[in-house]
Amino acid sequence: MRIAMLLPLAALAAACQVTEDDQNDAITVQYNQDLAENTAADIANGAQEAGEAIANGAEGAVDAARNVDVDVDTNTADNNTTANSN
């Protein structure tokens, strides 16, 4: 959850371009809006793909759980034992 809160800051940092001019002893920081929008779109696409993968995994788990067949023998008078019983 902490990473989700840091993603906008990462996108903002990725959109900043820093140049250093040693001759004039100056540093210039420029914000590139196109780069910020592309980075945000990439993050959103990644989040969507992750959500779809989680949903597909959950559907598979539900399908597997639906296909479970459990037989319970409630006949306590039966003296037959299986090899796995202790």
PyMOL Python script that loads the backbone (N, CA, C, O; Angstrom):
from pymol import cmd

cmd.read_pdbstr("""\
ATOM      1  N   MET A   1       0.825  -1.187   0.000  1.00  0.00           N
ATOM      2  CA  MET A   1       0.000   0.000   0.000  1.00  0.00           C
ATOM      3  C   MET A   1       0.873   1.255   0.000  1.00  0.00           C
ATOM      4  O   MET A   1       0.509   2.275  -0.587  1.00  0.00           O
ATOM      5  N   ARG A   2       2.011   1.171   0.655  1.00  0.00           N
ATOM      6  CA  ARG A   2       2.911   2.331   0.690  1.00  0.00           C
ATOM      7  C   ARG A   2       3.435   2.659  -0.692  1.00  0.00           C
ATOM      8  O   ARG A   2       3.642   3.825  -1.027  1.00  0.00           O
ATOM      9  N   ILE A   3       3.649   1.624  -1.495  1.00  0.00           N
ATOM     10  CA  ILE A   3       4.155   1.856  -2.849  1.00  0.00           C
ATOM     11  C   ILE A   3       3.128   2.624  -3.668  1.00  0.00           C
ATOM     12  O   ILE A   3       3.487   3.486  -4.470  1.00  0.00           O
ATOM     13  N   ALA A   4       1.847   2.314  -3.468  1.00  0.00           N
ATOM     14  CA  ALA A   4       0.798   3.010  -4.210  1.00  0.00           C
ATOM     15  C   ALA A   4       0.811   4.507  -3.910  1.00  0.00           C
ATOM     16  O   ALA A   4       0.495   5.318  -4.781  1.00  0.00           O
ATOM     17  N   MET A   5       1.170   4.870  -2.700  1.00  0.00           N
ATOM     18  CA  MET A   5       1.223   6.286  -2.354  1.00  0.00           C
ATOM     19  C   MET A   5       2.466   6.961  -2.940  1.00  0.00           C
ATOM     20  O   MET A   5       2.465   8.175  -3.148  1.00  0.00           O
ATOM     21  N   LEU A   6       3.515   6.198  -3.206  1.00  0.00           N
ATOM     22  CA  LEU A   6       4.743   6.767  -3.734  1.00  0.00           C
ATOM     23  C   LEU A   6       4.768   6.844  -5.257  1.00  0.00           C
ATOM     24  O   LEU A   6       5.609   7.539  -5.826  1.00  0.00           O
ATOM     25  N   LEU A   7       3.852   6.135  -5.924  1.00  0.00           N
ATOM     26  CA  LEU A   7       3.852   6.125  -7.387  1.00  0.00           C
ATOM     27  C   LEU A   7       3.676   7.512  -8.002  1.00  0.00           C
ATOM     28  O   LEU A   7       4.387   7.833  -8.954  1.00  0.00           O
ATOM     29  N   PRO A   8       2.763   8.351  -7.505  1.00  0.00           N
ATOM     30  CA  PRO A   8       2.668   9.694  -8.103  1.00  0.00           C
ATOM     31  C   PRO A   8       3.961  10.495  -7.959  1.00  0.00           C
ATOM     32  O   PRO A   8       4.335  11.250  -8.858  1.00  0.00           O
ATOM     33  N   LEU A   9       4.637  10.327  -6.827  1.00  0.00           N
ATOM     34  CA  LEU A   9       5.910  11.039  -6.657  1.00  0.00           C
ATOM     35  C   LEU A   9       6.964  10.507  -7.613  1.00  0.00           C
ATOM     36  O   LEU A   9       7.779  11.269  -8.131  1.00  0.00           O
ATOM     37  N   ALA A  10       6.949   9.209  -7.846  1.00  0.00           N
ATOM     38  CA  ALA A  10       7.899   8.623  -8.793  1.00  0.00           C
ATOM     39  C   ALA A  10       7.625   9.122 -10.207  1.00  0.00           C
ATOM     40  O   ALA A  10       8.555   9.398 -10.965  1.00  0.00           O
ATOM     41  N   ALA A  11       6.354   9.236 -10.556  1.00  0.00           N
ATOM     42  CA  ALA A  11       5.994   9.742 -11.876  1.00  0.00           C
ATOM     43  C   ALA A  11       6.429  11.201 -12.025  1.00  0.00           C
ATOM     44  O   ALA A  11       6.897  11.612 -13.086  1.00  0.00           O
ATOM     45  N   LEU A  12       6.271  11.963 -10.970  1.00  0.00           N
ATOM     46  CA  LEU A  12       6.681  13.364 -11.004  1.00  0.00           C
ATOM     47  C   LEU A  12       8.193  13.473 -11.134  1.00  0.00           C
ATOM     48  O   LEU A  12       8.701  14.294 -11.898  1.00  0.00           O
ATOM     49  N   ALA A  13       8.902  12.648 -10.390  1.00  0.00           N
ATOM     50  CA  ALA A  13      10.368  12.677 -10.461  1.00  0.00           C
ATOM     51  C   ALA A  13      10.858  12.230 -11.836  1.00  0.00           C
ATOM     52  O   ALA A  13      11.849  12.755 -12.343  1.00  0.00           O
ATOM     53  N   ALA A  14      10.179  11.280 -12.429  1.00  0.00           N
ATOM     54  CA  ALA A  14      10.579  10.805 -13.754  1.00  0.00           C
ATOM     55  C   ALA A  14      10.366  11.881 -14.823  1.00  0.00           C
ATOM     56  O   ALA A  14      11.042  11.879 -15.852  1.00  0.00           O
ATOM     57  N   ALA A  15       9.437  12.789 -14.580  1.00  0.00           N
ATOM     58  CA  ALA A  15       9.133  13.822 -15.561  1.00  0.00           C
ATOM     59  C   ALA A  15      10.052  15.034 -15.429  1.00  0.00           C
ATOM     60  O   ALA A  15      10.007  15.932 -16.270  1.00  0.00           O
ATOM     61  N   CYS A  16      10.868  15.072 -14.408  1.00  0.00           N
ATOM     62  CA  CYS A  16      11.788  16.196 -14.220  1.00  0.00           C
ATOM     63  C   CYS A  16      13.108  15.920 -14.927  1.00  0.00           C
ATOM     64  O   CYS A  16      13.687  14.839 -14.819  1.00  0.00           O
ATOM     65  N   GLN A  17      13.560  16.929 -15.649  1.00  0.00           N
ATOM     66  CA  GLN A  17      14.844  16.829 -16.330  1.00  0.00           C
ATOM     67  C   GLN A  17      15.771  17.877 -15.727  1.00  0.00           C
ATOM     68  O   GLN A  17      15.479  19.073 -15.732  1.00  0.00           O
ATOM     69  N   VAL A  18      16.890  17.395 -15.210  1.00  0.00           N
ATOM     70  CA  VAL A  18      17.836  18.271 -14.528  1.00  0.00           C
ATOM     71  C   VAL A  18      19.091  18.408 -15.393  1.00  0.00           C
ATOM     72  O   VAL A  18      19.674  17.417 -15.834  1.00  0.00           O
ATOM     73  N   THR A  19      19.487  19.658 -15.623  1.00  0.00           N
ATOM     74  CA  THR A  19      20.732  19.912 -16.340  1.00  0.00           C
ATOM     75  C   THR A  19      21.615  20.800 -15.462  1.00  0.00           C
ATOM     76  O   THR A  19      21.137  21.680 -14.746  1.00  0.00           O
ATOM     77  N   GLU A  20      22.912  20.539 -15.543  1.00  0.00           N
ATOM     78  CA  GLU A  20      23.862  21.282 -14.726  1.00  0.00           C
ATOM     79  C   GLU A  20      24.851  22.000 -15.634  1.00  0.00           C
ATOM     80  O   GLU A  20      25.466  21.392 -16.509  1.00  0.00           O
ATOM     81  N   ASP A  21      24.991  23.278 -15.415  1.00  0.00           N
ATOM     82  CA  ASP A  21      25.929  24.098 -16.183  1.00  0.00           C
ATOM     83  C   ASP A  21      27.086  24.474 -15.262  1.00  0.00           C
ATOM     84  O   ASP A  21      26.972  25.383 -14.440  1.00  0.00           O
ATOM     85  N   ASP A  22      28.198  23.760 -15.413  1.00  0.00           N
ATOM     86  CA  ASP A  22      29.353  23.990 -14.544  1.00  0.00           C
ATOM     87  C   ASP A  22      30.011  25.344 -14.800  1.00  0.00           C
ATOM     88  O   ASP A  22      30.572  25.937 -13.878  1.00  0.00           O
ATOM     89  N   GLN A  23      29.954  25.839 -16.027  1.00  0.00           N
ATOM     90  CA  GLN A  23      30.615  27.113 -16.349  1.00  0.00           C
ATOM     91  C   GLN A  23      29.935  28.285 -15.656  1.00  0.00           C
ATOM     92  O   GLN A  23      30.599  29.219 -15.207  1.00  0.00           O
ATOM     93  N   ASN A  24      28.605  28.231 -15.569  1.00  0.00           N
ATOM     94  CA  ASN A  24      27.863  29.328 -14.948  1.00  0.00           C
ATOM     95  C   ASN A  24      27.434  28.994 -13.520  1.00  0.00           C
ATOM     96  O   ASN A  24      26.745  29.783 -12.874  1.00  0.00           O
ATOM     97  N   ASP A  25      27.837  27.843 -13.041  1.00  0.00           N
ATOM     98  CA  ASP A  25      27.486  27.391 -11.697  1.00  0.00           C
ATOM     99  C   ASP A  25      25.971  27.452 -11.484  1.00  0.00           C
ATOM    100  O   ASP A  25      25.474  28.051 -10.531  1.00  0.00           O
ATOM    101  N   ALA A  26      25.249  26.797 -12.426  1.00  0.00           N
ATOM    102  CA  ALA A  26      23.783  26.827 -12.369  1.00  0.00           C
ATOM    103  C   ALA A  26      23.220  25.432 -12.619  1.00  0.00           C
ATOM    104  O   ALA A  26      23.815  24.608 -13.314  1.00  0.00           O
ATOM    105  N   ILE A  27      22.068  25.202 -12.036  1.00  0.00           N
ATOM    106  CA  ILE A  27      21.332  23.954 -12.244  1.00  0.00           C
ATOM    107  C   ILE A  27      19.932  24.322 -12.718  1.00  0.00           C
ATOM    108  O   ILE A  27      19.281  25.193 -12.141  1.00  0.00           O
ATOM    109  N   THR A  28      19.478  23.653 -13.771  1.00  0.00           N
ATOM    110  CA  THR A  28      18.153  23.913 -14.323  1.00  0.00           C
ATOM    111  C   THR A  28      17.300  22.659 -14.179  1.00  0.00           C
ATOM    112  O   THR A  28      17.730  21.559 -14.526  1.00  0.00           O
ATOM    113  N   VAL A  29      16.084  22.838 -13.662  1.00  0.00           N
ATOM    114  CA  VAL A  29      15.131  21.736 -13.527  1.00  0.00           C
ATOM    115  C   VAL A  29      13.931  22.073 -14.402  1.00  0.00           C
ATOM    116  O   VAL A  29      13.307  23.124 -14.251  1.00  0.00           O
ATOM    117  N   GLN A  30      13.621  21.160 -15.320  1.00  0.00           N
ATOM    118  CA  GLN A  30      12.476  21.360 -16.211  1.00  0.00           C
ATOM    119  C   GLN A  30      11.488  20.224 -16.025  1.00  0.00           C
ATOM    120  O   GLN A  30      11.876  19.071 -15.835  1.00  0.00           O
ATOM    121  N   TYR A  31      10.217  20.559 -16.080  1.00  0.00           N
ATOM    122  CA  TYR A  31       9.147  19.578 -15.950  1.00  0.00           C
ATOM    123  C   TYR A  31       8.599  19.272 -17.340  1.00  0.00           C
ATOM    124  O   TYR A  31       8.182  20.179 -18.060  1.00  0.00           O
ATOM    125  N   ASN A  32       8.601  17.996 -17.714  1.00  0.00           N
ATOM    126  CA  ASN A  32       8.112  17.572 -19.018  1.00  0.00           C
ATOM    127  C   ASN A  32       6.739  16.925 -18.828  1.00  0.00           C
ATOM    128  O   ASN A  32       6.644  15.793 -18.355  1.00  0.00           O
ATOM    129  N   GLN A  33       5.687  17.639 -19.194  1.00  0.00           N
ATOM    130  CA  GLN A  33       4.329  17.156 -18.966  1.00  0.00           C
ATOM    131  C   GLN A  33       4.025  15.917 -19.803  1.00  0.00           C
ATOM    132  O   GLN A  33       3.342  15.012 -19.324  1.00  0.00           O
ATOM    133  N   ASP A  34       4.511  15.855 -21.028  1.00  0.00           N
ATOM    134  CA  ASP A  34       4.268  14.675 -21.871  1.00  0.00           C
ATOM    135  C   ASP A  34       4.867  13.423 -21.244  1.00  0.00           C
ATOM    136  O   ASP A  34       4.247  12.360 -21.230  1.00  0.00           O
ATOM    137  N   LEU A  35       6.075  13.567 -20.729  1.00  0.00           N
ATOM    138  CA  LEU A  35       6.720  12.432 -20.073  1.00  0.00           C
ATOM    139  C   LEU A  35       5.946  12.022 -18.822  1.00  0.00           C
ATOM    140  O   LEU A  35       5.804  10.831 -18.545  1.00  0.00           O
ATOM    141  N   ALA A  36       5.450  12.994 -18.073  1.00  0.00           N
ATOM    142  CA  ALA A  36       4.655  12.693 -16.872  1.00  0.00           C
ATOM    143  C   ALA A  36       3.371  11.954 -17.242  1.00  0.00           C
ATOM    144  O   ALA A  36       2.990  10.994 -16.572  1.00  0.00           O
ATOM    145  N   GLU A  37       2.709  12.396 -18.297  1.00  0.00           N
ATOM    146  CA  GLU A  37       1.467  11.737 -18.719  1.00  0.00           C
ATOM    147  C   GLU A  37       1.735  10.314 -19.209  1.00  0.00           C
ATOM    148  O   GLU A  37       0.965   9.397 -18.921  1.00  0.00           O
ATOM    149  N   ASN A  38       2.815  10.136 -19.941  1.00  0.00           N
ATOM    150  CA  ASN A  38       3.161   8.794 -20.422  1.00  0.00           C
ATOM    151  C   ASN A  38       3.520   7.870 -19.261  1.00  0.00           C
ATOM    152  O   ASN A  38       3.139   6.699 -19.256  1.00  0.00           O
ATOM    153  N   THR A  39       4.241   8.385 -18.296  1.00  0.00           N
ATOM    154  CA  THR A  39       4.599   7.583 -17.123  1.00  0.00           C
ATOM    155  C   THR A  39       3.353   7.209 -16.334  1.00  0.00           C
ATOM    156  O   THR A  39       3.217   6.067 -15.895  1.00  0.00           O
ATOM    157  N   ALA A  40       2.444   8.157 -16.149  1.00  0.00           N
ATOM    158  CA  ALA A  40       1.196   7.876 -15.433  1.00  0.00           C
ATOM    159  C   ALA A  40       0.365   6.833 -16.182  1.00  0.00           C
ATOM    160  O   ALA A  40      -0.237   5.958 -15.561  1.00  0.00           O
ATOM    161  N   ALA A  41       0.331   6.922 -17.496  1.00  0.00           N
ATOM    162  CA  ALA A  41      -0.411   5.943 -18.289  1.00  0.00           C
ATOM    163  C   ALA A  41       0.219   4.559 -18.166  1.00  0.00           C
ATOM    164  O   ALA A  41      -0.495   3.560 -18.074  1.00  0.00           O
ATOM    165  N   ASP A  42       1.546   4.493 -18.163  1.00  0.00           N
ATOM    166  CA  ASP A  42       2.228   3.207 -17.992  1.00  0.00           C
ATOM    167  C   ASP A  42       1.930   2.597 -16.633  1.00  0.00           C
ATOM    168  O   ASP A  42       1.714   1.390 -16.524  1.00  0.00           O
ATOM    169  N   ILE A  43       1.917   3.425 -15.600  1.00  0.00           N
ATOM    170  CA  ILE A  43       1.606   2.932 -14.250  1.00  0.00           C
ATOM    171  C   ILE A  43       0.168   2.436 -14.187  1.00  0.00           C
ATOM    172  O   ILE A  43      -0.104   1.396 -13.587  1.00  0.00           O
ATOM    173  N   ALA A  44      -0.753   3.171 -14.800  1.00  0.00           N
ATOM    174  CA  ALA A  44      -2.160   2.758 -14.801  1.00  0.00           C
ATOM    175  C   ALA A  44      -2.346   1.446 -15.555  1.00  0.00           C
ATOM    176  O   ALA A  44      -3.108   0.584 -15.119  1.00  0.00           O
ATOM    177  N   ASN A  45      -1.659   1.289 -16.676  1.00  0.00           N
ATOM    178  CA  ASN A  45      -1.748   0.040 -17.438  1.00  0.00           C
ATOM    179  C   ASN A  45      -1.194  -1.130 -16.633  1.00  0.00           C
ATOM    180  O   ASN A  45      -1.767  -2.219 -16.640  1.00  0.00           O
ATOM    181  N   GLY A  46      -0.097  -0.908 -15.951  1.00  0.00           N
ATOM    182  CA  GLY A  46       0.477  -1.963 -15.113  1.00  0.00           C
ATOM    183  C   GLY A  46      -0.460  -2.353 -13.987  1.00  0.00           C
ATOM    184  O   GLY A  46      -0.602  -3.535 -13.674  1.00  0.00           O
ATOM    185  N   ALA A  47      -1.099  -1.367 -13.377  1.00  0.00           N
ATOM    186  CA  ALA A  47      -2.054  -1.652 -12.300  1.00  0.00           C
ATOM    187  C   ALA A  47      -3.251  -2.424 -12.834  1.00  0.00           C
ATOM    188  O   ALA A  47      -3.743  -3.338 -12.173  1.00  0.00           O
ATOM    189  N   GLN A  48      -3.721  -2.070 -14.012  1.00  0.00           N
ATOM    190  CA  GLN A  48      -4.847  -2.775 -14.608  1.00  0.00           C
ATOM    191  C   GLN A  48      -4.480  -4.225 -14.920  1.00  0.00           C
ATOM    192  O   GLN A  48      -5.269  -5.135 -14.665  1.00  0.00           O
ATOM    193  N   GLU A  49      -3.300  -4.437 -15.463  1.00  0.00           N
ATOM    194  CA  GLU A  49      -2.858  -5.800 -15.767  1.00  0.00           C
ATOM    195  C   GLU A  49      -2.707  -6.624 -14.490  1.00  0.00           C
ATOM    196  O   GLU A  49      -3.053  -7.805 -14.466  1.00  0.00           O
ATOM    197  N   ALA A  50      -2.192  -6.004 -13.435  1.00  0.00           N
ATOM    198  CA  ALA A  50      -2.060  -6.715 -12.161  1.00  0.00           C
ATOM    199  C   ALA A  50      -3.436  -7.072 -11.605  1.00  0.00           C
ATOM    200  O   ALA A  50      -3.631  -8.170 -11.086  1.00  0.00           O
ATOM    201  N   GLY A  51      -4.380  -6.155 -11.712  1.00  0.00           N
ATOM    202  CA  GLY A  51      -5.743  -6.427 -11.247  1.00  0.00           C
ATOM    203  C   GLY A  51      -6.396  -7.555 -12.023  1.00  0.00           C
ATOM    204  O   GLY A  51      -7.081  -8.398 -11.444  1.00  0.00           O
ATOM    205  N   GLU A  52      -6.188  -7.572 -13.326  1.00  0.00           N
ATOM    206  CA  GLU A  52      -6.741  -8.653 -14.149  1.00  0.00           C
ATOM    207  C   GLU A  52      -6.114  -9.994 -13.791  1.00  0.00           C
ATOM    208  O   GLU A  52      -6.806 -11.012 -13.759  1.00  0.00           O
ATOM    209  N   ALA A  53      -4.824 -10.006 -13.525  1.00  0.00           N
ATOM    210  CA  ALA A  53      -4.149 -11.254 -13.141  1.00  0.00           C
ATOM    211  C   ALA A  53      -4.677 -11.763 -11.806  1.00  0.00           C
ATOM    212  O   ALA A  53      -4.871 -12.966 -11.632  1.00  0.00           O
ATOM    213  N   ILE A  54      -4.909 -10.861 -10.871  1.00  0.00           N
ATOM    214  CA  ILE A  54      -5.461 -11.262  -9.567  1.00  0.00           C
ATOM    215  C   ILE A  54      -6.874 -11.800  -9.744  1.00  0.00           C
ATOM    216  O   ILE A  54      -7.230 -12.809  -9.136  1.00  0.00           O
ATOM    217  N   ALA A  55      -7.685 -11.139 -10.568  1.00  0.00           N
ATOM    218  CA  ALA A  55      -9.058 -11.595 -10.800  1.00  0.00           C
ATOM    219  C   ALA A  55      -9.066 -12.967 -11.463  1.00  0.00           C
ATOM    220  O   ALA A  55      -9.873 -13.823 -11.101  1.00  0.00           O
ATOM    221  N   ASN A  56      -8.182 -13.184 -12.424  1.00  0.00           N
ATOM    222  CA  ASN A  56      -8.115 -14.489 -13.088  1.00  0.00           C
ATOM    223  C   ASN A  56      -7.682 -15.578 -12.107  1.00  0.00           C
ATOM    224  O   ASN A  56      -8.207 -16.690 -12.147  1.00  0.00           O
ATOM    225  N   GLY A  57      -6.742 -15.270 -11.242  1.00  0.00           N
ATOM    226  CA  GLY A  57      -6.311 -16.235 -10.236  1.00  0.00           C
ATOM    227  C   GLY A  57      -7.432 -16.566  -9.269  1.00  0.00           C
ATOM    228  O   GLY A  57      -7.596 -17.719  -8.872  1.00  0.00           O
ATOM    229  N   ALA A  58      -8.206 -15.558  -8.890  1.00  0.00           N
ATOM    230  CA  ALA A  58      -9.326 -15.785  -7.980  1.00  0.00           C
ATOM    231  C   ALA A  58     -10.397 -16.639  -8.647  1.00  0.00           C
ATOM    232  O   ALA A  58     -10.980 -17.514  -8.006  1.00  0.00           O
ATOM    233  N   GLU A  59     -10.658 -16.394  -9.918  1.00  0.00           N
ATOM    234  CA  GLU A  59     -11.643 -17.212 -10.635  1.00  0.00           C
ATOM    235  C   GLU A  59     -11.192 -18.667 -10.703  1.00  0.00           C
ATOM    236  O   GLU A  59     -12.001 -19.582 -10.544  1.00  0.00           O
ATOM    237  N   GLY A  60      -9.906 -18.875 -10.938  1.00  0.00           N
ATOM    238  CA  GLY A  60      -9.379 -20.236 -10.979  1.00  0.00           C
ATOM    239  C   GLY A  60      -9.515 -20.930  -9.630  1.00  0.00           C
ATOM    240  O   GLY A  60      -9.823 -22.120  -9.566  1.00  0.00           O
ATOM    241  N   ALA A  61      -9.284 -20.183  -8.554  1.00  0.00           N
ATOM    242  CA  ALA A  61      -9.417 -20.765  -7.216  1.00  0.00           C
ATOM    243  C   ALA A  61     -10.872 -21.111  -6.925  1.00  0.00           C
ATOM    244  O   ALA A  61     -11.158 -22.145  -6.322  1.00  0.00           O
ATOM    245  N   VAL A  62     -11.784 -20.257  -7.349  1.00  0.00           N
ATOM    246  CA  VAL A  62     -13.210 -20.537  -7.140  1.00  0.00           C
ATOM    247  C   VAL A  62     -13.625 -21.766  -7.939  1.00  0.00           C
ATOM    248  O   VAL A  62     -14.346 -22.622  -7.426  1.00  0.00           O
ATOM    249  N   ASP A  63     -13.183 -21.862  -9.177  1.00  0.00           N
ATOM    250  CA  ASP A  63     -13.519 -23.035  -9.993  1.00  0.00           C
ATOM    251  C   ASP A  63     -12.965 -24.306  -9.374  1.00  0.00           C
ATOM    252  O   ASP A  63     -13.636 -25.338  -9.371  1.00  0.00           O
ATOM    253  N   ALA A  64     -11.757 -24.245  -8.855  1.00  0.00           N
ATOM    254  CA  ALA A  64     -11.160 -25.426  -8.218  1.00  0.00           C
ATOM    255  C   ALA A  64     -11.941 -25.800  -6.964  1.00  0.00           C
ATOM    256  O   ALA A  64     -12.135 -26.984  -6.689  1.00  0.00           O
ATOM    257  N   ALA A  65     -12.387 -24.817  -6.211  1.00  0.00           N
ATOM    258  CA  ALA A  65     -13.149 -25.102  -4.997  1.00  0.00           C
ATOM    259  C   ALA A  65     -14.523 -25.679  -5.321  1.00  0.00           C
ATOM    260  O   ALA A  65     -15.042 -26.499  -4.564  1.00  0.00           O
ATOM    261  N   ARG A  66     -15.106 -25.269  -6.417  1.00  0.00           N
ATOM    262  CA  ARG A  66     -16.421 -25.791  -6.807  1.00  0.00           C
ATOM    263  C   ARG A  66     -16.342 -27.245  -7.245  1.00  0.00           C
ATOM    264  O   ARG A  66     -17.325 -27.979  -7.139  1.00  0.00           O
ATOM    265  N   ASN A  67     -15.191 -27.667  -7.731  1.00  0.00           N
ATOM    266  CA  ASN A  67     -15.047 -29.019  -8.240  1.00  0.00           C
ATOM    267  C   ASN A  67     -14.574 -30.010  -7.179  1.00  0.00           C
ATOM    268  O   ASN A  67     -14.158 -31.119  -7.513  1.00  0.00           O
ATOM    269  N   VAL A  68     -14.630 -29.627  -5.921  1.00  0.00           N
ATOM    270  CA  VAL A  68     -14.220 -30.524  -4.841  1.00  0.00           C
ATOM    271  C   VAL A  68     -15.397 -31.406  -4.469  1.00  0.00           C
ATOM    272  O   VAL A  68     -16.510 -30.926  -4.258  1.00  0.00           O
ATOM    273  N   ASP A  69     -15.135 -32.687  -4.394  1.00  0.00           N
ATOM    274  CA  ASP A  69     -16.171 -33.648  -4.008  1.00  0.00           C
ATOM    275  C   ASP A  69     -15.712 -34.332  -2.726  1.00  0.00           C
ATOM    276  O   ASP A  69     -14.660 -34.970  -2.694  1.00  0.00           O
ATOM    277  N   VAL A  70     -16.493 -34.196  -1.691  1.00  0.00           N
ATOM    278  CA  VAL A  70     -16.133 -34.766  -0.401  1.00  0.00           C
ATOM    279  C   VAL A  70     -17.153 -35.839  -0.048  1.00  0.00           C
ATOM    280  O   VAL A  70     -18.358 -35.589  -0.046  1.00  0.00           O
ATOM    281  N   ASP A  71     -16.659 -37.032   0.250  1.00  0.00           N
ATOM    282  CA  ASP A  71     -17.521 -38.123   0.716  1.00  0.00           C
ATOM    283  C   ASP A  71     -17.248 -38.334   2.195  1.00  0.00           C
ATOM    284  O   ASP A  71     -16.103 -38.519   2.607  1.00  0.00           O
ATOM    285  N   VAL A  72     -18.305 -38.304   2.982  1.00  0.00           N
ATOM    286  CA  VAL A  72     -18.178 -38.497   4.421  1.00  0.00           C
ATOM    287  C   VAL A  72     -18.945 -39.747   4.798  1.00  0.00           C
ATOM    288  O   VAL A  72     -20.129 -39.882   4.490  1.00  0.00           O
ATOM    289  N   ASP A  73     -18.258 -40.658   5.465  1.00  0.00           N
ATOM    290  CA  ASP A  73     -18.891 -41.894   5.930  1.00  0.00           C
ATOM    291  C   ASP A  73     -19.258 -41.701   7.392  1.00  0.00           C
ATOM    292  O   ASP A  73     -18.384 -41.592   8.251  1.00  0.00           O
ATOM    293  N   THR A  74     -20.547 -41.660   7.667  1.00  0.00           N
ATOM    294  CA  THR A  74     -21.005 -41.451   9.036  1.00  0.00           C
ATOM    295  C   THR A  74     -21.436 -42.753   9.702  1.00  0.00           C
ATOM    296  O   THR A  74     -22.032 -42.738  10.779  1.00  0.00           O
ATOM    297  N   ASN A  75     -21.134 -43.865   9.064  1.00  0.00           N
ATOM    298  CA  ASN A  75     -21.495 -45.149   9.635  1.00  0.00           C
ATOM    299  C   ASN A  75     -20.448 -45.534  10.677  1.00  0.00           C
ATOM    300  O   ASN A  75     -19.377 -46.029  10.326  1.00  0.00           O
ATOM    301  N   THR A  76     -20.749 -45.313  11.945  1.00  0.00           N
ATOM    302  CA  THR A  76     -19.800 -45.611  13.011  1.00  0.00           C
ATOM    303  C   THR A  76     -19.753 -47.097  13.346  1.00  0.00           C
ATOM    304  O   THR A  76     -18.839 -47.548  14.037  1.00  0.00           O
ATOM    305  N   ALA A  77     -20.724 -47.858  12.867  1.00  0.00           N
ATOM    306  CA  ALA A  77     -20.747 -49.293  13.143  1.00  0.00           C
ATOM    307  C   ALA A  77     -19.833 -50.053  12.196  1.00  0.00           C
ATOM    308  O   ALA A  77     -19.592 -51.245  12.390  1.00  0.00           O
ATOM    309  N   ASP A  78     -19.332 -49.389  11.194  1.00  0.00           N
ATOM    310  CA  ASP A  78     -18.455 -50.037  10.209  1.00  0.00           C
ATOM    311  C   ASP A  78     -17.093 -50.263  10.815  1.00  0.00           C
ATOM    312  O   ASP A  78     -16.461 -49.311  11.274  1.00  0.00           O
ATOM    313  N   ASN A  79     -16.624 -51.482  10.831  1.00  0.00           N
ATOM    314  CA  ASN A  79     -15.324 -51.816  11.432  1.00  0.00           C
ATOM    315  C   ASN A  79     -14.205 -51.808  10.402  1.00  0.00           C
ATOM    316  O   ASN A  79     -13.046 -52.033  10.750  1.00  0.00           O
ATOM    317  N   ASN A  80     -14.529 -51.555   9.156  1.00  0.00           N
ATOM    318  CA  ASN A  80     -13.484 -51.510   8.142  1.00  0.00           C
ATOM    319  C   ASN A  80     -12.635 -50.253   8.349  1.00  0.00           C
ATOM    320  O   ASN A  80     -13.161 -49.161   8.563  1.00  0.00           O
ATOM    321  N   THR A  81     -11.328 -50.428   8.281  1.00  0.00           N
ATOM    322  CA  THR A  81     -10.427 -49.278   8.405  1.00  0.00           C
ATOM    323  C   THR A  81      -9.621 -49.158   7.136  1.00  0.00           C
ATOM    324  O   THR A  81      -9.424 -50.139   6.419  1.00  0.00           O
ATOM    325  N   THR A  82      -9.164 -47.980   6.862  1.00  0.00           N
ATOM    326  CA  THR A  82      -8.340 -47.767   5.680  1.00  0.00           C
ATOM    327  C   THR A  82      -6.881 -47.787   6.074  1.00  0.00           C
ATOM    328  O   THR A  82      -6.550 -47.729   7.259  1.00  0.00           O
ATOM    329  N   ALA A  83      -6.019 -47.868   5.100  1.00  0.00           N
ATOM    330  CA  ALA A  83      -4.582 -47.948   5.361  1.00  0.00           C
ATOM    331  C   ALA A  83      -4.038 -46.649   5.951  1.00  0.00           C
ATOM    332  O   ALA A  83      -3.003 -46.673   6.617  1.00  0.00           O
ATOM    333  N   ASN A  84      -4.703 -45.520   5.727  1.00  0.00           N
ATOM    334  CA  ASN A  84      -4.197 -44.243   6.206  1.00  0.00           C
ATOM    335  C   ASN A  84      -4.705 -43.872   7.574  1.00  0.00           C
ATOM    336  O   ASN A  84      -4.239 -42.881   8.136  1.00  0.00           O
ATOM    337  N   SER A  85      -5.622 -44.603   8.133  1.00  0.00           N
ATOM    338  CA  SER A  85      -6.154 -44.227   9.440  1.00  0.00           C
ATOM    339  C   SER A  85      -5.178 -44.581  10.539  1.00  0.00           C
ATOM    340  O   SER A  85      -4.479 -45.591  10.459  1.00  0.00           O
ATOM    341  N   ASN A  86      -5.130 -43.763  11.550  1.00  0.00           N
ATOM    342  CA  ASN A  86      -4.189 -43.994  12.664  1.00  0.00           C
ATOM    343  C   ASN A  86      -4.948 -44.322  13.915  1.00  0.00           C
ATOM    344  O   ASN A  86      -4.343 -44.550  14.962  1.00  0.00           O
TER     345      ASN A  86
END
""", "prot")
cmd.dss("prot")
cmd.show_as("cartoon", "prot")
cmd.util.cbc("prot")
cmd.orient("prot")
